[in-house]
Amino acid sequence: HQLQGAPSAPLPKIPDRTLDHPQRTDDTLTAPAPSFAHPHHRPPLQQLHPPHSSTPLPPRSWWSNPGLPIGLATLVVIAAVASAAVWVHHGKDPVVLYQRALVDSSLKDFAGAAALYQQACQLQNAKSCTALALLYETGNGVAKDPRYAAALYDKACHGGDFESCSALGKRYFTGDGVPRDLQQAFDFDQMACNAGDLAGCSQLGILYVRGEGVPRDPAKAMSLFKTACDGDDPAGCSALGKHYADGDLVPRDTRKAVIADGKACDAGHASACTRLGDLYRTGDGIGQDTEKAKLLYQKGCLAGDGKACDAWLNPAPTLASRQ
């Protein structure tokens, strides 16, 4: 279903991709999906036979005589039939397919997860489309395909999973898997933010800071970053901390910078840890604490910030730039 307020020119909708055609083409998003070997194939249940006896036993109708005990064999048969019924039902339930795929992903069986996400996505489970898009984006369990990932994000977004809307907005901003289109980036980020997806609010704030896809509006940007940070979005907190530390969009306020960057660093945002390390190393607006600064540089380095690595490993570190 098309959502009200959706961008006027979304990516083309993708048809359902069956799992029994492994051929792919490079010039279309509608190519069939790779064939995934399902790791959870369950063989047919074996029939249970009563044990042989030289003395024939009279027939027992325990369901018409509740006073008689239920035999073990009867219980096994009942359990087997119930299990088979549940298995057939679950095989058609997109929510259960999605949950089973999450288990496979947690066990690092990404190919098995992709097969289950694919089935659930075909059954219009938007979260499964999002999860499948992430696998195609990263190349886990499937061949990496940014264009098909973007098409899946589009399908999920219009299916009501607004996390995919912000993911698609980011790709229109960077041009990853789709042509770069700042207006589309703004539309999808705004759709996500309005629906409560905080990553969309953070990305929308960046557009307002840069004046890309929308007129520049620093006050609007800071409001969006604050909304995202209040909801514990690491990118929003990091952006808020950066601009409070720089004093470029608002008057400089190191106390607010420490609070915002602290939340972002605790969530693993590398550059926020580095900025926070700078503030503690110099005592800029806060009490100087070189040991704490060192630990923050270490955390930023391990999270992937090269500037933090230089500051942590160099005996006489150069302050990481805040520009």
C-alpha positions in Angstrom: 0.0 0.0 0.0 1.3 3.4 -0.9 1.8 5.6 2.2 0.3 9.1 2.2 3.1 11.6 1.8 5.5 9.2 0.0 8.0 10.6 -2.4 6.6 11.2 -5.9 9.2 9.1 -7.6 10.1 6.1 -5.5 12.2 3.3 -6.8 10.3 0.9 -9.0 8.5 -1.8 -7.0 10.1 -5.1 -7.1 8.1 -8.3 -7.8 8.3 -11.3 -5.4 11.6 -13.2 -5.9 11.2 -17.0 -5.8 14.0 -19.1 -4.3 14.2 -21.7 -7.1 15.8 -19.5 -9.8 19.5 -18.7 -9.1 20.1 -16.7 -12.3 20.8 -13.0 -11.8 21.3 -10.1 -14.2 23.2 -6.9 -13.6 20.9 -4.5 -15.4 17.6 -5.0 -13.6 16.2 -4.9 -10.1 13.6 -7.6 -10.9 16.0 -10.5 -11.3 15.1 -13.6 -9.3 16.8 -14.1 -6.0 19.6 -16.6 -5.5 18.6 -20.1 -4.4 19.1 -20.6 -0.7 19.5 -24.0 0.7 17.1 -24.2 3.6 18.9 -25.5 6.7 15.8 -26.4 8.6 14.1 -28.9 6.2 12.1 -31.3 8.3 11.7 -34.8 7.0 8.2 -36.4 7.1 7.2 -37.8 10.4 7.6 -41.6 10.6 4.5 -43.7 11.4 4.5 -45.2 14.8 3.6 -48.9 15.0 2.4 -50.7 18.1 4.7 -53.4 19.5 4.1 -57.0 18.4 2.4 -59.3 20.9 1.3 -63.0 20.7 -1.8 -62.2 22.7 -4.2 -59.8 20.8 -5.3 -56.9 22.9 -8.9 -55.6 22.8 -9.3 -52.2 21.1 -9.2 -49.3 23.5 -11.1 -46.1 23.0 -9.6 -44.0 25.6 -11.1 -40.8 24.3 -14.6 -42.2 25.1 -13.5 -43.5 28.5 -11.5 -40.9 30.3 -11.0 -43.2 33.2 -8.4 -45.3 31.2 -4.8 -44.2 31.2 -3.3 -42.8 28.0 -0.5 -44.9 26.7 2.9 -43.5 25.8 2.5 -44.5 22.1 -0.7 -42.6 21.9 0.9 -39.5 23.4 3.7 -39.7 20.9 1.3 -39.9 18.0 -0.7 -36.9 19.3 2.5 -34.9 19.8 3.7 -35.8 16.3 0.4 -34.8 14.6 0.3 -31.5 16.6 3.9 -30.8 15.7 3.3 -31.4 12.0 0.2 -29.1 12.1 2.2 -26.4 13.8 5.0 -26.8 11.3 2.7 -26.4 8.3 1.0 -23.4 9.9 4.3 -21.7 10.7 5.6 -22.3 7.2 2.9 -19.9 6.0 3.1 -17.3 8.8 5.4 -14.4 7.8 5.8 -13.4 11.5 7.0 -16.8 12.4 9.3 -16.9 9.4 10.8 -13.6 10.4 11.3 -14.9 14.0 13.0 -18.0 12.7 15.2 -15.9 10.5 16.3 -13.8 13.5 17.4 -17.0 15.2 19.4 -18.0 12.1 21.0 -14.6 12.0 22.0 -14.9 15.7 23.6 -18.2 14.9 25.5 -16.6 11.9 23.6 -18.7 9.4 23.0 -15.7 7.1 22.1 -17.9 4.0 19.4 -19.6 6.0 18.1 -16.3 7.4 18.0 -14.8 3.8 15.8 -17.7 2.6 13.4 -17.1 5.4 13.4 -13.3 5.1 12.8 -13.7 1.4 9.7 -15.9 2.0 8.3 -13.5 4.6 9.0 -10.5 2.5 7.1 -12.1 -0.4 4.2 -12.4 2.1 4.4 -8.6 2.7 6.2 -8.6 6.0 7.9 -5.3 5.9 10.5 -6.0 8.6 11.7 -9.0 6.7 12.2 -6.9 3.6 14.3 -4.5 5.7 16.4 -7.3 7.2 16.9 -8.9 3.7 17.9 -5.5 2.4 20.6 -5.3 5.0 22.0 -8.7 4.0 22.2 -7.6 0.4 23.8 -4.4 1.5 26.5 -6.1 3.5 26.8 -9.3 1.4 26.2 -11.6 4.4 24.7 -14.9 3.1 24.0 -13.5 -0.3 25.9 -11.7 -3.1 26.3 -8.1 -2.3 23.9 -6.0 -4.3 23.4 -2.3 -3.3 20.8 -1.7 -6.0 18.6 -4.6 -4.9 19.1 -3.6 -1.3 17.8 -0.1 -2.1 14.7 -1.6 -3.9 14.0 -3.8 -0.8 14.3 -0.7 1.5 11.8 1.0 -0.8 9.3 -1.9 -0.6 9.7 -2.0 3.2 9.3 1.7 3.6 6.1 1.7 1.6 5.0 -1.3 3.6 5.1 0.6 6.8 8.6 -0.1 8.2 9.9 3.5 8.7 13.5 2.3 9.6 13.7 1.5 5.9 12.6 5.0 5.0 15.6 6.5 6.8 17.9 3.9 5.3 16.7 4.8 1.8 17.0 8.5 2.6 20.6 8.0 3.5 21.2 6.1 0.3 19.7 8.9 -1.8 22.0 11.3 0.1 25.2 9.3 -0.6 24.2 7.8 -4.0 24.7 4.2 -2.7 22.7 1.9 -4.9 20.6 4.7 -6.3 21.4 8.0 -8.2 22.1 10.7 -5.7 19.0 12.8 -5.2 18.8 15.3 -2.4 15.1 15.9 -2.8 14.4 12.2 -2.4 16.8 12.1 0.5 14.8 14.9 2.2 11.4 13.3 1.4 12.3 9.9 2.8 14.1 11.3 5.9 11.1 13.5 6.6 8.7 10.6 6.2 10.8 8.6 8.7 11.2 11.4 11.2 7.5 12.2 11.2 6.8 8.6 11.9 9.1 8.6 14.9 12.3 7.0 13.4 15.0 9.0 15.1 17.7 8.2 12.5 15.6 10.0 10.0 15.5 13.0 12.3 19.3 13.1 12.6 19.7 12.8 8.8 17.1 15.5 8.2 19.1 17.7 10.6 22.2 17.3 8.5 20.3 18.4 5.4 19.2 21.5 7.2 22.8 22.3 8.4 24.1 22.0 4.8 21.2 23.5 3.0 21.0 20.4 0.7 17.6 19.5 -0.6 16.1 22.2 1.7 16.9 25.8 2.6 19.6 26.0 5.3 18.1 26.4 8.8 20.5 25.9 11.7 17.8 26.3 14.3 15.7 23.6 12.7 18.7 21.4 12.5 19.6 21.7 16.2 15.9 21.1 17.1 16.0 17.9 15.1 19.3 16.8 16.6 17.9 17.4 20.1 14.8 15.4 19.3 16.9 12.5 18.1 19.3 12.7 21.0 16.5 12.8 23.5 15.4 9.5 22.0 18.9 8.1 22.4 19.9 8.1 18.8 23.7 8.1 18.7 24.1 10.1 15.5 21.7 12.8 16.8 23.6 13.1 20.1 27.0 13.2 18.3 25.8 16.0 16.0 24.4 17.9 18.9 27.6 17.5 20.8 29.7 18.6 17.9 27.8 21.8 17.3 27.8 22.7 21.0 31.5 22.1 21.1 32.2 24.0 17.9 29.8 26.9 18.6 29.0 27.2 14.9 25.2 26.9 14.9 24.6 27.9 18.5 26.7 29.7 21.2 29.4 27.4 22.4 28.4 25.3 25.5 31.0 22.7 26.6 28.7 21.4 29.4 26.0 20.5 26.9 28.6 19.2 24.5 29.9 16.8 27.2 26.4 15.5 28.0 25.5 14.9 24.3 28.8 13.4 23.3 28.8 11.3 26.4 25.5 9.7 25.4 26.8 9.2 21.8 30.1 7.7 23.0 28.4 5.3 25.4 26.4 4.1 22.4 29.6 3.5 20.5 29.8 6.6 18.3 33.6 6.9 17.7 33.9 10.6 16.8 31.9 11.6 19.9 34.4 9.7 22.1 37.3 11.5 20.4 35.7 14.9 21.0 35.0 14.1 24.6 38.6 13.0 25.0 39.8 16.3 23.7 37.7 18.2 26.2 38.9 16.1 29.1 42.5 16.3 28.0 42.6 20.1 27.9 40.0 20.7 30.6 38.3 23.0 28.1 35.2 24.2 30.1 35.3 21.1 32.4 37.8 19.6 34.9 40.9 18.3 33.3 41.3 14.5 33.5 44.0 13.0 31.3 43.4 9.4 32.4 39.7 9.7 31.4 40.8 11.3 28.1 43.1 8.4 27.4 40.3 5.9 28.0 38.0 7.9 25.7 40.6 8.0 23.0 41.0 4.2 23.3 37.3 3.7 23.0 37.1 6.0 20.0 40.0 4.1 18.4 38.5 0.7 18.9 35.2 2.0 17.4 37.2 3.0 14.2 38.2 6.7 14.5 41.8 7.1 13.3 42.2 10.5 15.1 41.4 8.7 18.4 44.0 6.1 17.6 46.7 8.8 17.1 45.8 10.5 20.3 45.7 7.2 22.3 48.9 5.6 20.9 51.1 8.7 20.5 53.0 9.5 23.7 52.5 13.2 22.9 49.2 13.2 21.1 47.9 15.9 18.9 44.4 17.0 19.7 41.8 15.7 17.4 40.4 18.6 15.4 36.8 19.7 16.0 36.6 21.3 12.7 
